[in-house]
């Protein structure tokens, strides 16, 4: 097995700047009692962690800045940086976000 087959190449790196894809909108939905990601075909109800991350995805902040901000907001959470990167990888794979 080649090294690249053993470990997928990450597309989310600290220097990238994520933004929501065109047509996607993050908002608080009182009926859902939580944040949702709206898009033309539907809606995704987000858990609190996903909402905290996506609230910082503004096309201006880098992945490193998002990680730093959340690490400061939630000090002492073990593995928070890996969790943020993993979520952003999923969000990118699901086409919720784009990376610049």
Secondary structure, DSSP 8 states (H G I E B T S, - for coil): --HHHHS---S--TT--EEE-TT-EEEEEGGGTEEEEEETTEEEE--HHHHHHHTT-SSSS-HHHHHHHHHHHTTT-TTHHHHHHHHHHHHHHTTSEEE-
